[in-house]
């Protein structure tokens, strides 16, 4: 994008920039700022349009829909002139949600080969930066890039694979907008007007209003201050006759790799945080400010030459600390994965005066999302002290205001949404909340039929058995949302990872989302879809389950039907026997002579084996309230 003068008064939002994609079949909406009252002329394909900036300098207009393809140029002339180059017209989709949508291409196990294959000049990427705000913002924060191995690395893997599959099938340009934020709750993504107009969401605002005003303002700016200093760190021997072993503080470094040298302290923080580390009289200190939900810590290695330390002769650690805020102690163990470690179960507060802390190993709990493993004191690699991040559930509507509202003037085809892990803490409310959010987005875009495709949560974290955990409930809440007009859902119960909340098969997720989009948004008849529960009918002492999107029939993988349970009016569930009858399933159990309710794959990491003939899994469900 070029301007005629460096001091131009004319401004365009970053969504209207070089390499952009306009949604095909819809007017090309363009907006911006200029001097109040300034006439602004827009021209594309020789079709000029005139508008005028209002008293605040804002203007907005549209040009006729562009023919699919390009590239095109847009000239905007007001107090100065801007030319936007290399514009395409095609299909524009927004990918949003929490960490599994945010999960970047460069986080995949095969990230180099995946990125090397992501070369397509007709796919364009817009990465919206994480922003929170108390009031709706107007300016998006990002820029359009041509899809290359370099540009795709920091982009959502799910969104990329979704767009890649659409591009292969539709043979048109594809624009992808990635607006995602790990660890977030649906409350934060929902417009304030939608939340406040429903009495059911009153507790959300009551919780937020209890947060002190100064803290609220700081969190909404996306920052909170950090000040943490340590001294006299030492391991407590099991044999009281022996002296404690000191953890040294020789130096600090801004290069995290240096923290692999015992006694050298470094920091690792979520990008965007502003943190400094210093050392005075043997006291390492971490100061600055963190993003509201940021992870970050100060750390040093323990063993020589990068090896773990043997702390089996010690029962814990003690230290002195001062500063401001709440912090967490971590011990790292090489045998655990996916950011796991062993931490104090609750954060400990520090104050302006030095205070002594004593932490037994027996009090530490494994954190992260990996396979549960015991702490082995003979293989401890690092000691770290981390910040206690502010939970985003306490900030309703703030992410919508900062990340979604700025996008709403820009026409899109639809949304792909991967979120819900955070909301498992109150799963029974999710369908109402997410439905409210979706309708709020549609109103904001003025598109009442805008397609919205969600990812049903995959299998995760083994539990004691069927009926245990909150993920089964939330999956069914997602299914209920998907039943509403213009909504769709992909089933992922077979491609999760039991011990990893961030399963790596993002290509499979993107492929399935594209199949739902091809069927629902583009009317293609041969798309591959999962069987979804439709209805249940009682037939004497049996109950028959009907599925939609199962016209070719059903099949099991791994023997007889598994994962079904039925109950009578008393609500007591029993494992069901059953058989497949074309595209239905007939179930029974001798202990349930009058069945009323069925549920399937009802656990965090459930037993299941029902698939469509296309090898896609049937969705977990409950046939009625339970």
PAVEXVO-734090 format. One record per residue (C-alpha): x, y, z; residue number from 1. Coordinates in steps of 0.1 Angstrom, whole numbers, plus 2048, in hexadecimal, padded with zeros to 3 digits. Layout:
<sites>
<<X Y Z> NUM>
...
</sites>
This chain:
<sites>
<<800 800 800> 1>
<<80F 822 7F6> 2>
<<805 845 800> 3>
<<80E 866 7EE> 4>
<<819 878 80E> 5>
<<82A 86C 82E> 6>
<<813 883 842> 7>
<<7F3 876 832> 8>
<<7D2 87E 843> 9>
<<7C1 863 830> 10>
<<7C2 842 843> 11>
<<7B6 81E 83C> 12>
<<7B2 802 855> 13>
<<7CC 7E6 852> 14>
<<7B1 7CE 844> 15>
<<7B1 7E5 825> 16>
<<7D4 7DF 81A> 17>
<<7EC 7D0 801> 18>
<<7E6 7AA 7FB> 19>
<<7C3 7AB 80A> 20>
<<7A5 796 7FF> 21>
<<782 7A4 7FB> 22>
<<765 78C 800> 23>
<<757 782 7DE> 24>
<<733 788 7D6> 25>
<<730 7A5 7EF> 26>
<<737 7CA 7EC> 27>
<<75B 7D3 7F3> 28>
<<757 7E7 813> 29>
<<772 801 819> 30>
<<775 81A 836> 31>
<<78E 831 846> 32>
<<795 853 853> 33>
<<79D 875 844> 34>
<<798 89A 84C> 35>
<<775 8A1 857> 36>
<<75F 8AA 839> 37>
<<77A 89D 820> 38>
<<76D 88E 800> 39>
<<77C 86B 7FB> 40>
<<77C 85B 7D8> 41>
<<781 835 7D4> 42>
<<788 825 7B3> 43>
<<78B 801 7A9> 44>
<<788 7F2 786> 45>
<<780 814 77A> 46>
<<760 818 790> 47>
<<764 837 7A6> 48>
<<750 83B 7C6> 49>
<<74E 85B 7DA> 50>
<<748 860 800> 51>
<<74F 87B 81A> 52>
<<75F 879 83C> 53>
<<748 882 859> 54>
<<74E 89B 875> 55>
<<766 882 886> 56>
<<778 87B 866> 57>
<<769 858 861> 58>
<<75D 84C 840> 59>
<<750 82B 832> 60>
<<744 820 810> 61>
<<744 802 7F9> 62>
<<74C 7F9 7D5> 63>
<<73A 7DF 7C0> 64>
<<743 7BB 7C6> 65>
<<763 7B1 7B4> 66>
<<766 794 79C> 67>
<<776 776 7AD> 68>
<<79B 777 7A7> 69>
<<7B3 795 7A3> 70>
<<7CB 7A4 7AA> 71>
<<7BA 7C6 7AB> 72>
<<7C4 7E9 7B6> 73>
<<7B0 801 7CB> 74>
<<7B6 827 7CB> 75>
<<7A9 83C 7E7> 76>
<<7AD 861 7E3> 77>
<<7A5 87B 7FE> 78>
<<7BC 893 80F> 79>
<<7D7 87C 801> 80>
<<7D7 85D 7EB> 81>
<<7DB 839 7F5> 82>
<<7DF 81C 7DC> 83>
<<7D8 7F9 7E9> 84>
<<7E8 7DF 7D3> 85>
<<7E6 7B9 7CC> 86>
<<7C1 7B6 7D7> 87>
<<7AF 795 7D2> 88>
<<78A 78C 7D3> 89>
<<780 76A 7E1> 90>
<<775 759 801> 91>
<<77D 76A 822> 92>
<<77A 756 843> 93>
<<782 75F 867> 94>
<<793 745 87E> 95>
<<78E 74C 8A3> 96>
<<78E 73C 8C5> 97>
<<7A8 732 8DF> 98>
<<7C9 720 8DF> 99>
<<7C0 703 8C6> 100>
<<7B6 71E 8AD> 101>
<<7D4 733 8B6> 102>
<<7EB 715 8B3> 103>
<<804 721 899> 104>
<<812 70F 87B> 105>
<<835 712 88A> 106>
<<829 6FE 8A8> 107>
<<822 6DE 894> 108>
<<839 6C1 898> 109>
<<840 6C2 873> 110>
<<840 6E7 872> 111>
<<85B 6EB 858> 112>
<<84C 6D4 83E> 113>
<<829 6E2 845> 114>
<<835 706 840> 115>
<<84A 6FD 821> 116>
<<82A 6F0 811> 117>
<<816 70F 819> 118>
<<81E 722 7FA> 119>
<<7FF 731 7E9> 120>
<<7FE 755 7DD> 121>
<<7D8 753 7DB> 122>
<<7D5 74D 801> 123>
<<7D9 76C 815> 124>
<<7DD 76E 83B> 125>
<<7D3 789 854> 126>
<<7DF 783 878> 127>
<<7CB 799 890> 128>
<<7E1 7A1 8AF> 129>
<<7D3 799 8D2> 130>
<<7C2 7B8 8DF> 131>
<<7AA 7BE 8FB> 132>
<<795 7DD 901> 133>
<<779 7E9 918> 134>
<<768 7FA 8FA> 135>
<<765 7EE 8D6> 136>
<<783 7F8 8C1> 137>
<<782 801 89C> 138>
<<7A5 7FB 890> 139>
<<7B0 7D7 889> 140>
<<7D3 7CE 892> 141>
<<7E5 7BA 877> 142>
<<7EE 7B9 852> 143>
<<7E7 7A3 834> 144>
<<803 78C 828> 145>
<<806 774 80B> 146>
<<807 750 817> 147>
<<82C 745 817> 148>
<<841 72E 82D> 149>
<<84D 74E 83F> 150>
<<82B 75E 845> 151>
<<817 73F 84E> 152>
<<82D 735 86B> 153>
<<81C 74C 884> 154>
<<7F9 745 876> 155>
<<7DE 72E 884> 156>
<<7E4 70B 877> 157>
<<7BE 703 878> 158>
<<7B5 722 865> 159>
<<7D1 71C 84B> 160>
<<7C7 6F8 845> 161>
<<7A3 702 842> 162>
<<7AB 71D 828> 163>
<<7C2 705 816> 164>
<<7A7 6EC 812> 165>
<<78E 706 806> 166>
<<7A7 713 7ED> 167>
<<7AC 6F0 7DF> 168>
<<787 6EA 7DB> 169>
<<77A 70C 7D0> 170>
<<797 717 7BB> 171>
<<793 73B 7C6> 172>
<<7A8 753 7DB> 173>
<<7A4 74E 801> 174>
<<7A9 769 81B> 175>
<<7AE 75D 83F> 176>
<<7AC 773 85E> 177>
<<7BA 764 87E> 178>
<<7AC 774 89E> 179>
<<7B3 75B 8BA> 180>
<<7C0 75C 8DE> 181>
<<7CA 73E 8F3> 182>
<<7B9 737 914> 183>
<<79B 74D 90D> 184>
<<777 749 917> 185>
<<759 74E 900> 186>
<<74E 76A 918> 187>
<<76B 780 90C> 188>
<<762 77B 8E8> 189>
<<73D 784 8EC> 190>
<<731 7A8 8E4> 191>
<<728 7BB 904> 192>
<<705 7C4 8F7> 193>
<<6FD 79F 8F2> 194>
<<70A 796 915> 195>
<<6F9 7B2 927> 196>
<<6D7 7AD 916> 197>
<<6D4 78A 925> 198>
<<6CE 786 94B> 199>
<<6DF 764 949> 200>
<<700 775 945> 201>
<<6FD 78D 963> 202>
<<716 779 978> 203>
<<731 77F 95E> 204>
<<72E 7A5 963> 205>
<<72B 7A1 989> 206>
<<74C 78E 989> 207>
<<75D 7A8 973> 208>
<<750 7C5 988> 209>
<<760 7B6 9A7> 210>
<<782 7BB 998> 211>
<<791 7DC 9A5> 212>
<<78E 7F8 98C> 213>
<<7B4 7FE 989> 214>
<<7BA 7D9 982> 215>
<<79E 7D9 968> 216>
<<7AD 7F6 955> 217>
<<7CF 7E5 956> 218>
<<7C2 7C4 94A> 219>
<<7AE 7D4 92E> 220>
<<7CE 7E5 922> 221>
<<7DC 7C2 91F> 222>
<<7F6 7C7 93A> 223>
<<7FC 7C2 95F> 224>
<<81C 7CC 972> 225>
<<836 7B3 97E> 226>
<<851 7B7 999> 227>
<<861 798 9A7> 228>
<<883 793 9B8> 229>
<<893 774 9C8> 230>
<<8AF 76D 9E0> 231>
<<8BC 750 9F5> 232>
<<8AE 734 9E0> 233>
<<8B8 713 9EF> 234>
<<8AE 6EE 9EF> 235>
<<8A2 6E0 A10> 236>
<<8B4 6BF A19> 237>
<<8A1 6A1 A26> 238>
<<8BD 69C A3F> 239>
<<8BA 6BA A56> 240>
<<8DF 6B6 A60> 241>
<<8E9 6C0 A3D> 242>
<<8EB 6E4 A30> 243>
<<8D3 6F0 A16> 244>
<<8DF 6F1 9F1> 245>
<<8E0 714 9E3> 246>
<<8D2 71D 9C1> 247>
<<8EA 736 9B3> 248>
<<8E3 757 9A3> 249>
<<903 760 98F> 250>
<<8F5 774 973> 251>
<<8D6 77D 95E> 252>
<<8D1 77B 939> 253>
<<8B6 786 920> 254>
<<8C0 767 90B> 255>
<<8AB 74A 919> 256>
<<8C5 731 90D> 257>
<<8DD 73F 926> 258>
<<8C6 734 942> 259>
<<8D2 710 93A> 260>
<<8F1 719 94D> 261>
<<8EC 714 973> 262>
<<8EB 736 985> 263>
<<8E2 74A 966> 264>
<<8BE 757 967> 265>
<<8AA 75E 948> 266>
<<886 765 940> 267>
<<86D 757 928> 268>
<<84C 76A 922> 269>
<<82F 76B 90A> 270>
<<838 782 8ED> 271>
<<82A 7A4 8F3> 272>
<<834 7A6 917> 273>
<<84E 7C0 922> 274>
<<865 7B0 93B> 275>
<<888 7B7 948> 276>
<<89E 7A1 95E> 277>
<<8BA 7AF 974> 278>
<<8D1 7A3 990> 279>
<<8DB 7B6 9B0> 280>
<<8EE 7A7 9CD> 281>
<<8E5 783 9C3> 282>
<<8C0 78C 9BE> 283>
<<8B2 785 99B> 284>
<<895 79C 994> 285>
<<87A 79C 97A> 286>
<<867 7BD 973> 287>
<<851 7CC 958> 288>
<<82E 7C4 94C> 289>
<<81D 7A6 93E> 290>
<<800 7A1 926> 291>
<<7E1 79A 93A> 292>
<<7E0 774 934> 293>
<<806 770 92F> 294>
<<81B 754 93A> 295>
<<83E 75E 944> 296>
<<859 754 95D> 297>
<<87C 759 96A> 298>
<<891 739 969> 299>
<<8B3 729 96D> 300>
<<8C1 706 965> 301>
<<8CC 6F0 982> 302>
<<8E2 6D4 975> 303>
<<905 6D7 966> 304>
<<90A 6D8 940> 305>
<<8E4 6D8 939> 306>
<<8DD 6B8 94D> 307>
<<8C1 6B5 967> 308>
<<8CA 6B9 98C> 309>
<<8C5 69D 9A5> 310>
<<8B1 6AB 9C2> 311>
<<8A6 68A 9D1> 312>
<<8B8 692 9F1> 313>
<<8A2 6B1 9F6> 314>
<<87E 6B6 A01> 315>
<<877 6D8 9F3> 316>
<<883 6FB 9EC> 317>
<<883 71C A00> 318>
<<88A 73F 9F6> 319>
<<884 764 9FD> 320>
<<86F 779 9E5> 321>
<<862 79D 9E3> 322>
<<850 7B3 9CA> 323>
<<82C 7B6 9BF> 324>
<<813 79D 9B2> 325>
<<80D 777 9B3> 326>
<<826 75D 9A7> 327>
<<82A 738 9A2> 328>
<<848 721 9A7> 329>
<<84F 707 98C> 330>
<<867 6EA 98B> 331>
<<86E 6DC 968> 332>
<<872 6B6 962> 333>
<<87F 6AA 940> 334>
<<867 68C 93E> 335>
<<848 6A1 93C> 336>
<<83D 6B3 91D> 337>
<<826 6CE 90E> 338>
<<831 6EA 926> 339>
<<82B 6D4 945> 340>
<<83E 6D9 965> 341>
<<837 6D7 98B> 342>
<<82A 6F6 99C> 343>
<<81D 704 9BB> 344>
<<7F7 6FD 9BA> 345>
<<7EF 721 9C3> 346>
<<801 741 9BC> 347>
<<814 751 9D9> 348>
<<812 777 9DE> 349>
<<831 78D 9E3> 350>
<<833 7AF 9F3> 351>
<<84C 7CC 9F5> 352>
<<85E 7BB A12> 353>
<<873 79B A0F> 354>
<<85F 77D A1A> 355>
<<86B 759 A20> 356>
<<859 73C A0D> 357>
<<85D 717 A12> 358>
<<84F 6FF 9F7> 359>
<<850 6D9 9FC> 360>
<<853 6C4 9DD> 361>
<<834 6B0 9E9> 362>
<<81E 6CF 9E5> 363>
<<826 6D4 9C0> 364>
<<80D 6CA 9A5> 365>
<<812 6C2 981> 366>
<<806 6DD 96A> 367>
<<801 6E0 945> 368>
<<7EE 6C7 930> 369>
<<805 6A9 92C> 370>
<<803 685 938> 371>
<<802 684 95F> 372>
<<824 679 96C> 373>
<<833 67B 98F> 374>
<<84D 694 999> 375>
<<86F 683 999> 376>
<<887 699 9AE> 377>
<<8A6 688 99F> 378>
<<89F 698 97D> 379>
<<897 6BD 982> 380>
<<8A4 6D3 967> 381>
<<898 6F6 96F> 382>
<<88A 70B 98B> 383>
<<873 727 97F> 384>
<<85D 742 98E> 385>
<<83F 74D 979> 386>
<<824 767 979> 387>
<<801 75F 982> 388>
<<7EE 769 962> 389>
<<7CC 77B 965> 390>
<<7B0 763 959> 391>
<<79F 771 93A> 392>
<<77D 764 946> 393>
<<77C 784 95C> 394>
<<77C 79B 93E> 395>
<<75B 798 92B> 396>
<<758 7A5 908> 397>
<<77C 7B4 909> 398>
<<78A 79D 8EE> 399>
<<76C 7A3 8D7> 400>
<<771 7C8 8DC> 401>
<<796 7C7 8D3> 402>
<<798 7AB 8B9> 403>
<<776 7A5 8A9> 404>
<<764 7C6 8A8> 405>
<<77F 7D6 892> 406>
<<779 7BB 878> 407>
<<753 7BE 876> 408>
<<752 7D9 85A> 409>
<<764 7C1 844> 410>
<<74E 7A7 831> 411>
<<758 783 837> 412>
<<749 762 82C> 413>
<<748 752 84F> 414>
<<75A 747 86F> 415>
<<76C 728 87A> 416>
<<76D 725 8A0> 417>
<<782 70F 8B6> 418>
<<77C 717 8DB> 419>
<<76C 708 8FA> 420>
<<788 6F8 90E> 421>
<<788 716 926> 422>
<<762 714 92A> 423>
<<761 6F0 935> 424>
<<761 6FF 959> 425>
<<73C 708 953> 426>
<<734 6F2 936> 427>
<<70E 6F1 93A> 428>
<<70C 716 932> 429>
<<720 714 912> 430>
<<705 710 8F7> 431>
<<6F2 72F 903> 432>
<<712 743 906> 433>
<<721 739 8E4> 434>
<<6FF 73D 8D3> 435>
<<6FD 760 8E1> 436>
<<721 767 8D5> 437>
<<71A 75B 8B2> 438>
<<6FA 76F 8AE> 439>
<<70D 78E 8BC> 440>
<<727 789 8A1> 441>
<<70D 785 885> 442>
<<6FC 7A5 890> 443>
<<71D 7B8 891> 444>
<<725 7AC 86D> 445>
<<700 7B2 863> 446>
<<701 78E 855> 447>
<<6E5 77A 866> 448>
<<6ED 75B 852> 449>
<<713 75D 855> 450>
<<721 739 857> 451>
<<730 730 878> 452>
<<743 70F 87A> 453>
<<750 702 89C> 454>
<<768 6E7 8A6> 455>
<<75A 6CF 8BF> 456>
<<773 6C8 8DA> 457>
<<789 6A9 8D4> 458>
<<790 68D 8EC> 459>
<<7A7 697 909> 460>
<<7B2 68E 92C> 461>
<<7A9 66A 937> 462>
<<78F 668 952> 463>
<<780 64C 967> 464>
<<767 643 94D> 465>
<<748 64D 939> 466>
<<734 669 949> 467>
<<752 679 95A> 468>
<<75F 69C 953> 469>
<<752 6BB 942> 470>
<<75E 6B7 91F> 471>
<<741 6A0 915> 472>
<<728 6BA 921> 473>
<<73A 6D6 90E> 474>
<<73B 6C1 8EE> 475>
<<716 6BC 8EF> 476>
<<711 6E1 8F6> 477>
<<725 6E7 8D6> 478>
<<70F 6CF 8C3> 479>
<<6F0 6E1 8CF> 480>
<<6FF 702 8C1> 481>
<<707 6F1 8A0> 482>
<<6E2 6E7 89C> 483>
<<6D9 70C 898> 484>
<<6D5 71A 874> 485>
<<6F5 723 862> 486>
<<70A 712 87C> 487>
<<720 6F3 876> 488>
<<738 6DD 88A> 489>
<<755 6C6 885> 490>
<<75A 6A7 89B> 491>
<<77D 6A2 8A7> 492>
<<779 686 8C1> 493>
<<791 66F 8AE> 494>
<<7AD 687 8A8> 495>
<<7B4 696 8CA> 496>
<<7D0 68B 8E1> 497>
<<7C7 67D 903> 498>
<<7E4 68D 915> 499>
<<7E7 6AD 901> 500>
<<7CD 6C9 900> 501>
<<7DE 6D6 8E0> 502>
<<7DC 6B8 8C8> 503>
<<7F3 6BD 8AA> 504>
<<7DC 6B0 88E> 505>
<<7D1 6D3 884> 506>
<<7D0 6C9 85F> 507>
<<7B4 6B1 867> 508>
<<7A1 6CC 879> 509>
<<7A5 6E4 85C> 510>
<<79B 6CA 843> 511>
<<77B 6C1 856> 512>
<<772 6E5 85B> 513>
<<776 6EB 835> 514>
<<75F 6CD 82E> 515>
<<743 6DD 844> 516>
<<748 6FE 833> 517>
<<747 6EE 810> 518>
<<726 6DE 819> 519>
<<715 6FA 82D> 520>
<<723 71A 81E> 521>
<<729 70E 7FA> 522>
<<70E 6F3 7F5> 523>
<<726 6D8 7EA> 524>
<<715 6B5 7EC> 525>
<<734 69F 7EF> 526>
<<743 6AE 80E> 527>
<<74F 696 82A> 528>
<<73B 69C 84A> 529>
<<738 68B 86C> 530>
<<718 67A 876> 531>
<<706 691 88F> 532>
<<6EA 686 8A7> 533>
<<6C8 690 89A> 534>
<<6AE 67F 8B0> 535>
<<6A5 661 8C6> 536>
<<686 64C 8C4> 537>
<<67A 632 8DD> 538>
<<671 610 8CF> 539>
<<664 5FB 8EC> 540>
<<682 5F3 902> 541>
<<69A 601 8E9> 542>
<<6A3 623 8DD> 543>
<<6AE 62C 8B9> 544>
<<6C6 648 8B1> 545>
<<6C3 65B 890> 546>
<<6E0 66E 881> 547>
<<6E3 689 867> 548>
<<6FF 689 84E> 549>
<<700 663 84F> 550>
<<6EE 65B 82E> 551>
<<709 642 824> 552>
<<705 62F 844> 553>
<<718 62A 865> 554>
<<734 612 870> 555>
<<748 609 88E> 556>
<<76E 608 891> 557>
<<77A 5EE 8AA> 558>
<<75D 5D5 8AF> 559>
<<73B 5DA 8BE> 560>
<<72C 5FC 8C6> 561>
<<73E 60E 8E2> 562>
<<738 62E 8F6> 563>
<<711 62E 8F7> 564>
<<6FE 631 917> 565>
<<6D9 632 91D> 566>
<<6C3 63B 93B> 567>
<<69F 63A 945> 568>
<<68B 656 956> 569>
<<6A0 652 975> 570>
<<6BF 65F 963> 571>
<<6D5 642 96B> 572>
<<6EB 639 94E> 573>
<<6F5 616 944> 574>
<<70C 60A 928> 575>
<<6F7 602 909> 576>
<<6F8 5E5 8F2> 577>
<<6F0 5EE 8CE> 578>
<<6F2 5E8 8A9> 579>
<<6F4 5FE 88A> 580>
<<6D5 5FE 874> 581>
<<6DF 611 854> 582>
<<6E3 635 860> 583>
<<6D4 630 882> 584>
<<6DF 61F 8A2> 585>
<<6C8 609 8B7> 586>
<<6D1 606 8DC> 587>
<<6C5 5F3 8FB> 588>
<<6CE 5E7 91E> 589>
<<6BB 5CE 933> 590>
<<6BD 5E4 951> 591>
<<6AB 600 93F> 592>
<<689 5F3 934> 593>
<<67C 615 92A> 594>
<<699 62A 91C> 595>
<<695 64F 919> 596>
<<6B8 65E 914> 597>
<<6D8 655 901> 598>
<<6FA 663 904> 599>
<<719 65B 8F0> 600>
<<73E 660 8F6> 601>
<<736 672 916> 602>
<<758 678 926> 603>
<<776 68E 923> 604>
<<789 672 911> 605>
<<76D 65B 908> 606>
<<768 638 8FA> 607>
<<759 63A 8D7> 608>
<<75A 627 8B6> 609>
<<73D 633 8A1> 610>
<<746 642 87F> 611>
<<736 64B 85E> 612>
<<73E 636 840> 613>
<<755 654 836> 614>
<<76A 64B 855> 615>
<<761 66B 868> 616>
<<756 666 88C> 617>
<<733 66B 899> 618>
<<72F 688 8B0> 619>
<<72C 683 8D6> 620>
<<70A 68D 8E2> 621>
<<6EE 68A 8FC> 622>
<<6CB 685 8EF> 623>
<<6BA 69A 90A> 624>
<<6C2 6AC 92B> 625>
<<6D2 695 944> 626>
</sites>
